[in-house]
Amino acid sequence: MTAISADDGATTTGSGNADGSGNRAPSPDAVLIRRTLAEIEPVADDVTSYFYALLFLHNPELREMFPPAMDAQRDRLFGALLTAAEHIDDTVTLTEYLSHLGRGHRKYGTLPHHYPAVGEALMYALERYAHRSWSPEVEGAWVRAYTAISQTMIDAAAEDELRAPPWWNAEIISHERRTSEVAVVTVRPDQPYPYRAGQYASVETPWWPRVWRYYSFASCPRSDGLLSFHIKAVPAGWVSRSLVHRARRGDMIRLGPPAGSMAVDHSSTRGLLCVGGSTGIAPIKALVEDVAEHGRRRPVEVFFGANRDADLYDLDSFLDLERRHPWLSVRPVVAQLATRGIAGQLPEAVRQFGPWREFDGYLSGPPQMIRKSVDALVSSGIPQDRIWHDFLGTLVSSGR
Ligand SMILES: Cc1cc2nc3c(=O)[nH]c(=O)nc-3n(C[C@H](O)[C@H](O)[C@H](O)COP(=O)(O)OP(=O)(O)OC[C@H]3O[C@@H](n4cnc5c(N)ncnc54)[C@H](O)[C@@H]3O)c2cc1C
């Protein structure tokens, strides 16, 4: 529930911009904080377990703000700490990241007076597990950093309160199974939900209260206010399996605020190279619709990757878009036994049709696919800072 504990910090970046701090020498506080983190990294699980145990022991009323299972939560705390430490001297990136977290924490009921309790538990946990590097100077650096982090989050939440609710209730008005594991779910929010094509929202279902997962909007904003998501049920997945196999028309879900900065740059004259793997094709569809609505004719090349033909669950609607828009080209890529489209792996197929120097890159899908596709795009002539993608976890690990 701190800045750094109850959200996974998924965000969007141009790959080359992951660390905007350049090569400047780190500040003295950054050096001390990174030294602490390096010491606790091998025992990160113990640190976070101890942190949460202390937090709940001294503030039992906070436990109900967290999900029943805390495993993922522990990774998120450490990932967020790493992110904050990595960008501690890069005010712009850090403020953007923390403001996003602060706004996102409103849906958990986080209030300004919760932050000192979290800070106290964090300091105790760090002192205990980073005992080799811990000193009054190190403690001072952490106190300064945590004070700045929490204030940024508190300010962002307060500002957001003036213009948006902490969450939106939304009724499922259609639930369409496209394959045995993929559903297209359309919802009607209880009040207007402003977002941009390419963004995503955190979603909570009635079956797993306080467990939030991100899903991308599968269309650009519509005049009827409806929102669509493409959900793939992952093995043993709590939220995805509920949304695919259990959800029905009339069920209510909750939506957090829109997030992510992947968006079409309408001032650019370059083409768009869009690569979507599995349900990663959802935000790509929103981007294509956005280009169509905007009315400017720029080449848009879509590569839709799937494991099997049967997993190309939205190909027909893409082909329909292709028929209506001469600037759009859609290529399905199938890893196993392709009878529709190109046989092989998505990154190789993209490379094969390059070079892509005159294009901006948009990637969406499983993290491994994104990683390989960034390489493919860079080697096909797109600079890193013109490649956009969503990623899981920290800014640090996404730096490519
Ligand atoms: C920015 C962003 C946008 C996203 N957009 C979409 C989207 O539009 N559609 C969509 O379907 N998903 C999307 N995801 C993924 C989604 O947020 C969840 O991570 C996913 O649905 C799994 O959640 P779960 O609660 O069902 O599984 P969890 O309970 O979190 O995980 C259960 C088990 O499944 C494993 N697991 C988790 N994810 C996968 C996976 N992809 N493949 C195989 N095993 C997995 C976990 O390691 C764990 O062992 C997006 C993620 C991010 C960060």
Ligand as a Chemical Component Dictionary entry (heavy atoms), coordinates in Angstrom:
data_LIG
# 
_chem_comp.id                   LIG 
_chem_comp.type                 NON-POLYMER 
_chem_comp.pdbx_formal_charge   0 
_chem_comp.three_letter_code    LIG 
# 
loop_
_chem_comp_atom.comp_id 
_chem_comp_atom.atom_id 
_chem_comp_atom.alt_atom_id 
_chem_comp_atom.type_symbol 
_chem_comp_atom.charge 
_chem_comp_atom.model_Cartn_x 
_chem_comp_atom.model_Cartn_y 
_chem_comp_atom.model_Cartn_z 
_chem_comp_atom.pdbx_ordinal 
LIG C1  C1  C 0 0.093  -3.142  -18.939 1  
LIG C2  C2  C 0 -0.518 -4.507  -19.003 2  
LIG C3  C3  C 0 -1.581 -4.758  -19.852 3  
LIG C4  C4  C 0 -2.138 -6.034  -19.911 4  
LIG N1  N1  N 0 -3.175 -6.253  -20.779 5  
LIG C5  C5  C 0 -3.705 -7.488  -20.866 6  
LIG C6  C6  C 0 -4.768 -7.753  -21.803 7  
LIG O1  O1  O 0 -5.248 -6.863  -22.522 8  
LIG N2  N2  N 0 -5.275 -9.013  -21.854 9  
LIG C7  C7  C 0 -4.775 -10.029 -21.064 10 
LIG O2  O2  O 0 -5.282 -11.162 -21.173 11 
LIG N3  N3  N 0 -3.761 -9.808  -20.173 12 
LIG C8  C8  C 0 -3.238 -8.573  -20.040 13 
LIG N4  N4  N 0 -2.233 -8.335  -19.133 14 
LIG C9  C9  C 0 -1.854 -9.414  -18.174 15 
LIG C10 C10 C 0 -2.808 -9.360  -16.961 16 
LIG O3  O3  O 0 -2.614 -8.136  -16.261 17 
LIG C11 C11 C 0 -2.590 -10.485 -15.937 18 
LIG O4  O4  O 0 -1.229 -10.509 -15.574 19 
LIG C12 C12 C 0 -2.996 -11.855 -16.452 20 
LIG O5  O5  O 0 -4.362 -11.846 -16.831 21 
LIG C13 C13 C 0 -2.789 -12.917 -15.340 22 
LIG O6  O6  O 0 -3.521 -12.545 -14.193 23 
LIG P1  P1  P 0 -4.181 -13.667 -13.273 24 
LIG O7  O7  O 0 -4.688 -13.009 -12.017 25 
LIG O8  O8  O 0 -5.171 -14.452 -14.034 26 
LIG O9  O9  O 0 -2.973 -14.632 -12.971 27 
LIG P2  P2  P 0 -2.085 -14.634 -11.652 28 
LIG O10 O10 O 0 -2.928 -15.112 -10.529 29 
LIG O11 O11 O 0 -1.391 -13.326 -11.523 30 
LIG O12 O12 O 0 -0.992 -15.715 -12.034 31 
LIG C14 C14 C 0 -1.290 -17.113 -11.936 32 
LIG C15 C15 C 0 -0.164 -17.924 -12.500 33 
LIG O13 O13 O 0 -0.079 -17.687 -13.894 34 
LIG C16 C16 C 0 1.218  -17.236 -14.260 35 
LIG N5  N5  N 0 1.030  -16.265 -15.316 36 
LIG C17 C17 C 0 0.756  -14.947 -15.198 37 
LIG N6  N6  N 0 0.633  -14.385 -16.406 38 
LIG C18 C18 C 0 0.842  -15.357 -17.313 39 
LIG C19 C19 C 0 0.851  -15.426 -18.725 40 
LIG N7  N7  N 0 0.648  -14.327 -19.476 41 
LIG N8  N8  N 0 1.080  -16.616 -19.327 42 
LIG C20 C20 C 0 1.286  -17.738 -18.598 43 
LIG N9  N9  N 0 1.291  -17.737 -17.242 44 
LIG C21 C21 C 0 1.077  -16.572 -16.608 45 
LIG C22 C22 C 0 1.779  -16.620 -12.996 46 
LIG O14 O14 O 0 3.185  -16.682 -12.993 47 
LIG C23 C23 C 0 1.188  -17.531 -11.933 48 
LIG O15 O15 O 0 1.942  -18.693 -11.786 49 
LIG C24 C24 C 0 -1.650 -7.072  -19.085 50 
LIG C25 C25 C 0 -0.579 -6.805  -18.225 51 
LIG C26 C26 C 0 -0.025 -5.544  -18.182 52 
LIG C27 C27 C 0 1.117  -5.285  -17.259 53 
# 
loop_
_chem_comp_bond.comp_id 
_chem_comp_bond.atom_id_1 
_chem_comp_bond.atom_id_2 
_chem_comp_bond.value_order 
_chem_comp_bond.pdbx_ordinal 
LIG C1  C2  SING 1  
LIG C2  C3  SING 2  
LIG C2  C26 DOUB 3  
LIG C3  C4  DOUB 4  
LIG C4  N1  SING 5  
LIG C4  C24 SING 6  
LIG N1  C5  DOUB 7  
LIG C5  C6  SING 8  
LIG C5  C8  SING 9  
LIG C6  O1  DOUB 10 
LIG C6  N2  SING 11 
LIG N2  C7  SING 12 
LIG C7  O2  DOUB 13 
LIG C7  N3  SING 14 
LIG N3  C8  DOUB 15 
LIG C8  N4  SING 16 
LIG N4  C9  SING 17 
LIG N4  C24 SING 18 
LIG C9  C10 SING 19 
LIG C10 O3  SING 20 
LIG C10 C11 SING 21 
LIG C11 O4  SING 22 
LIG C11 C12 SING 23 
LIG C12 O5  SING 24 
LIG C12 C13 SING 25 
LIG C13 O6  SING 26 
LIG O6  P1  SING 27 
LIG P1  O7  DOUB 28 
LIG P1  O8  SING 29 
LIG P1  O9  SING 30 
LIG O9  P2  SING 31 
LIG P2  O10 DOUB 32 
LIG P2  O11 SING 33 
LIG P2  O12 SING 34 
LIG O12 C14 SING 35 
LIG C14 C15 SING 36 
LIG C15 O13 SING 37 
LIG C15 C23 SING 38 
LIG O13 C16 SING 39 
LIG C16 N5  SING 40 
LIG C16 C22 SING 41 
LIG N5  C17 SING 42 
LIG N5  C21 SING 43 
LIG C17 N6  DOUB 44 
LIG N6  C18 SING 45 
LIG C18 C19 SING 46 
LIG C18 C21 DOUB 47 
LIG C19 N7  SING 48 
LIG C19 N8  DOUB 49 
LIG N8  C20 SING 50 
LIG C20 N9  DOUB 51 
LIG N9  C21 SING 52 
LIG C22 O14 SING 53 
LIG C22 C23 SING 54 
LIG C23 O15 SING 55 
LIG C24 C25 DOUB 56 
LIG C25 C26 SING 57 
LIG C26 C27 SING 58 
# 
